[in-house]
């Protein structure tokens, strides 16, 4: 069961989910695939996957974190702050490249949600894995409608995996899912309410 939990945890991972989600939004969220889609996707890969991964690797080698999951709550502040800067830079880059508003807006959501996670983590260890799944599901629901809500079922095996691996308590996974989904949905409503659609 531990091998299964690790497989789930490593597959539905905060480093992987942004790439899949942004690609899906640009490929199927419009009447035709977005022009320049792979340029925008490269920006996503750099700021959502490569930079965060490099930050963790460097911090691990410097002895600032104990493992690549950054299991200790107290060690998470610096990586999150660097992540916030990266996500805002990514959103700005996408804006300059004239990426579709949903692409810019969703990257903006990553920045805001990471700020929220940063402050929560100062006092409590919320599940970043489940938060990172809730955000994409909210984006899918916003773009494709309520039929995307079935994706919420994916939170069950992921939450189980994180609890089984003793990375989180059940409440920390529930809070992560609620934050990721709820905050992202509200942020997208606000973003497009400003006339950015």
BELDAFEN-V111141 format. One record per residue. N is the residue number from 1. PHI is phi in whole degrees, -180 to 180 (none if undefined). Layout:
N,PHI ; N,PHI
//
This chain:
1,none ; 2,-66 ; 3,-63 ; 4,-64 ; 5,-62 ; 6,-67 ; 7,-62 ; 8,-62 ; 9,-63 ; 10,-83 ; 11,-87 ; 12,-91 ; 13,-114 ; 14,-57 ; 15,-83 ; 16,-90 ; 17,-57 ; 18,-60 ; 19,-62 ; 20,-63 ; 21,-68 ; 22,-63 ; 23,-60 ; 24,-63 ; 25,-62 ; 26,-77 ; 27,-82 ; 28,-120 ; 29,-86 ; 30,-132 ; 31,-61 ; 32,-132 ; 33,-54 ; 34,-63 ; 35,-67 ; 36,78 ; 37,-54 ; 38,-76 ; 39,-68 ; 40,-64 ; 41,-66 ; 42,-63 ; 43,-61 ; 44,-60 ; 45,-60 ; 46,-64 ; 47,-87 ; 48,-100 ; 49,-125 ; 50,-67 ; 51,-62 ; 52,-58 ; 53,-65 ; 54,-64 ; 55,-60 ; 56,-65 ; 57,-61 ; 58,-64 ; 59,-64 ; 60,-65 ; 61,-68 ; 62,-81 ; 63,80 ; 64,-84 ; 65,-132 ; 66,-85 ; 67,-154 ; 68,-73 ; 69,-85 ; 70,49 ; 71,-66 ; 72,-81 ; 73,-54 ; 74,-65 ; 75,-89 ; 76,-88 ; 77,-60 ; 78,-62 ; 79,-59 ; 80,-68 ; 81,-63 ; 82,-64 ; 83,-62 ; 84,-59 ; 85,-60 ; 86,-63 ; 87,-68 ; 88,-64 ; 89,-64 ; 90,-63 ; 91,-63 ; 92,-63 ; 93,-62 ; 94,-64 ; 95,-64 ; 96,-62 ; 97,-82 ; 98,61 ; 99,-67 ; 100,-57 ; 101,-53 ; 102,-65 ; 103,-71 ; 104,-63 ; 105,-63 ; 106,-70 ; 107,-65 ; 108,-60 ; 109,-60 ; 110,-59 ; 111,-65 ; 112,-65 ; 113,-64 ; 114,-69 ; 115,-62 ; 116,-61 ; 117,-63 ; 118,-57 ; 119,-69 ; 120,-63 ; 121,-66 ; 122,-62 ; 123,-125 ; 124,-156 ; 125,-95 ; 126,-85 ; 127,-79 ; 128,-71 ; 129,-57 ; 130,-73 ; 131,-59 ; 132,-70 ; 133,-86 ; 134,-62 ; 135,-60 ; 136,-58 ; 137,-65 ; 138,-64 ; 139,-64 ; 140,-62 ; 141,-66 ; 142,-64 ; 143,-83 ; 144,-104 ; 145,100 ; 146,-65 ; 147,-63 ; 148,-80 ; 149,-65 ; 150,-60 ; 151,-63 ; 152,-59 ; 153,-62 ; 154,-66 ; 155,-67 ; 156,-63 ; 157,-66 ; 158,-68 ; 159,-62 ; 160,-59 ; 161,-62 ; 162,-66 ; 163,-71 ; 164,-60 ; 165,-79 ; 166,62 ; 167,-84 ; 168,-150 ; 169,-89 ; 170,-56 ; 171,-66 ; 172,-67 ; 173,-75 ; 174,-63 ; 175,-63 ; 176,-63 ; 177,-63 ; 178,-65 ; 179,-66 ; 180,-60 ; 181,-73 ; 182,-65 ; 183,-65 ; 184,-63 ; 185,-62 ; 186,-64 ; 187,-65 ; 188,-67 ; 189,-60 ; 190,-65 ; 191,-59 ; 192,-79 ; 193,-68 ; 194,-83 ; 195,89 ; 196,-91 ; 197,-71
//
